[in-house]
Amino acid sequence: MKKEITAIGLALAMAVSFAGCGALASTSSGSGSSSSNSAASASQTAATERTDMFTDRDMETGYDESDAVKITLSGDTASSDSDKVKVDGSTVTITDEGTYVLSGTLDDGMIVVEAEDSDKVQLVLNGASITNADNAAIYVKTANKVFVTTASGTENTLTNGGSYTADGDTNIDGVIFSKSDLTLNGEGKLTVNAAAGHGIVSKDDLVLASGTYNITAEKHGLQGKNSVRIADGTYTIKAGEDGIHSSNSDDTTKGFVYIADGTFNIDAGDDAIHSDIDVSIKDGDFKINSYEGIEGLTVTIDDGTYGITTSDDGINAAGGSDESDMGGRGGKGDFAGGMKGMKGGPGQAGSPSGSSDSSADKGGSAAGSASDSADGTTSASTTSSVTAVTTAATFTDTASNDTNDDSAASSSGKSDSSKNSSDAKSGSSSDSSSSNSDSSSKSDSSSDTASSFVTINGGTFTITSDGDCIDSNGDLTINGGKLNLTCNGNGNTALDCNGNYSNNGGSVTTNDGSESDPTSMGGGGRGAMSGGSRGAMGGNGAMNSDGGGKQDAAGNAESSGSNVSGAVAS
């Protein structure tokens, strides 16, 4: 049974923005016209969203030990008394629903979940250490949903040694790799080391409800194809590409990031947080050091504390594809697997009207962006498609027949763009061995501006950037919060937007006076999703007014359109 609840947040209530703001001082405060009724409405909306984003079982960290199946890991093998567990050398396969408690050390092996499509499986890591030299430590092949729970007071480690072996047509490329919905929770600690590929991957929805995580990955730290949703927890992420990433080129209504709360320390070679559609942050404590900080087609922030240092934009709303595949900060060899600094040449400088940003090229890793093919080889071209969303979200709560009360949660919205999106991927594995190449191109249309926006409803921000501190290819609305913005980039500004600018109650301090009228700063319209193009493998990328051309490792132009609505089920 489904019930639809239309949730229109405070950002939408403030969506009627007014262009220009008149000449103001370097510190400006908006009118602050919000009422107590608006605040109550926003609170109710946030509560509704959290209920729809996370199920009761997502939040449940306990389990019945008397009913749980114990699996003991012992070097190059494992043992269990249950006929639901098959052990073949160092490969442990779980074939039925239930709770399984793993303890001990597996030196070079894998936990495989191969259950029925209707089965829900809980893996409890109780002091477990699993290493796989050439594959995932945990591989969810089939199941309805899998929960990975860290037992209270325990420390657990999952490691990939530097390569992956495909499973038929499935290109495994994460230390935890799931083809089904995946939830991580618990009261313990989990360390994930990905010498190659990503840290944690779900080809469906990725939910993190609680726990402490230390993730080092050559590519993305966390990646969910349909969504990444974080309820709470503590996260230290060091990633060669994006720290947190969601994109879905197969269904461009999906691929959003939702963060309710948590503590985050993210060092990323490209974006700290990236979605091809929506990034929505309700609260949290964020320390970010990356090429770009928070990036999506739309970015909505309600509260939280943000310390952001970036080589390009601190917060960026843009229509177009993520360029993390060939970009990021070059020459960083301290990521697992070694990021090679194959820095692309600079894009052509833009005109005074702001057609492009000469600082927008990134140095990048050709090796770090390669996608794993079915035969274990790699292809050094990956892209993601980008989509447009409306400012209203419809949440569909689907009741589940599961006795464990794992009800589905989804969000969707309609696109106001008629553009088509290519079938490309974004630094993520494909379920098909034939998906080794990309053919996407950036959008170059006013529809990107119409559908992009940044809305800040509250929070404390300290942003230091070499690009724009906050850059919106559409509207920029500040309804509250305290923003201290320092832009060090030549030709960039602290605030920049292509659409309407409205400050309705925020305190904004900049080092360049751009808060007086960001619409006239001339820095907008740069390359979609990470500003400007970069030549792969040292090539030069010529930029145009709204995205410019990007080349892959072979020098081929890529293209991606924008047509999206965000829909998800967990």
Helices and strands as residue ranges (DSSP letters): E 2-7, H 10-13, E 27-29, H 36-53, H 56-59, E 69-75, E 77-79, E 85-88, E 91-94, E 98-106, E 110-114, E 120-132, E 138-142, E 145-150, E 155-160, E 174-178, E 181-186, E 189-194, E 198-202, E 205-208, E 212-217, E 222-224, E 227-230, E 234-239, E 244-246, E 256-259, E 263-275, E 278-281, E 285-296, E 298-301, E 305-310, E 315-317, E 342-343, G 358-360, E 363-364, G 367-369, E 371-372, E 378-379, E 393-398, E 408-412, H 446-451, E 453-456, E 460-465, E 470-472, E 475-478, E 482-487, E 495-497, E 501-503, E 507-510, G 514-516, G 518-520, G 536-538
